[in-house]
Amino acid sequence: LDLKIRHTTNGQKSLDDVMRLLMKRHNPPNPGYGEDEIRATVSEVAGQDLSAFYDLLARSTEEMPFAQCLNYAGLDIECHVRPNSTPAERMIRDAWSSAGAATGKSNGA
């Protein structure tokens, strides 16, 4: 989900932004939020409707699109850097890995 948000926003937003917004809205005395609000906030932060993607990840038994999402960061399914990754993909990968999300299996990148 984080990589989808980063890809959709050209690296300007991430799942961290979703969580910060939810925490801002639901700090005491307003604790708690429902799953539908998480879904709506993901789309709000991304600037476009990601509800179908959220539903695929959180509300279905369909296979998660790992290859698609890793591709946004210029990675293959084994988290190796694709030699033909674009500058935009490298930017997303660098931000994602600096956030502690990547595995470090990056073939030297």
N, C-alpha and C positions, 0 to 999 in steps of 0.2 A: 504494500500500500504506500509506503514511504517513497519508493522509486517511482511509482505511478504519479504521485503528487509532484515530486521533483521534476519529472519529465513534462507533465502537463503545464507546469508553471515556469518552465525553462530555468529550473534551479532556484527560483525565487522563494519558494515555500516548501515545507516538508511536513511530515507527520508531527514533528515537534510543534509546529504552528497550530495544528489542530488541537493538540493537547493543551497548549498555552491558552487558546481561546476558550476551550471548555473549562479550564480551571478558573479563568477570569470570570466567566459567567456563573460558576457554581461554587465559588469559595463560600465558606460559612458567612451568613446564615442560609445560603441556598445550595447545600451540598446535594450531590447526586444528579445524574443525567441518564436518560434512557438510550437504548441502542439506536432508536430512530434519530435522536439528536446527534449521536456520533456520526451516523450516515450523512445527515444534512450538513453537519459542520465540515466534514471531509469535502463535500462539494462546494461549500461556501469558500473554504480556504483555497481550493484548487481553481476556483473561478469558472468552473463548468460542472455539469452534472456527472458525477462519478458514482451514482447510486447503483447502477448495474454492475460496475466493477466491485464495489463494496459488497453487494449481494453475492457475487460470485465467491468472494473470499470468506465472508462471514456467515452467509445464510444458505449455502448450498453444499452438496457433496461432490461437486464437479472438481476436476483437477485444477489446482492453482496454476496460473500462467507464469511459472518461474522463468522459463526461457525468455518470454516477452519482457518481463520486468528487468531481468538481468541485462538484456539487450539495451535497455534505456541507459545503462551505465557502461556500455561497451564491453560487457562480460559475456562469456559463454556459460552454458549450464553448469560447468565445473568451476565457475568463478575465475577463469583465466581471462586475461585481457585479450579481446579480439584485435588482431593486428590492423584491421581497417576501421577501428573505432574513430568516430568523428570528434572534433573539438567539443561539441556540446555534450557528447557522451562522456568524454574525459572530465569535463567540468562537473557533471552529475556524480561521476564515480569519485572524484576527489572530495567533493563535499560530503558524500555518503560515507566514504571511508574515514574522513576526519571526524564524523559524528560517531564513529565506533561501530558502524553497521557491517562493514566489509570483513571478509575472512582473512585477508592478507595474502591469499593465493592469487597473486596478480601478475605472475611472470615478469617481475622486475619493475612494474610500473608503480 
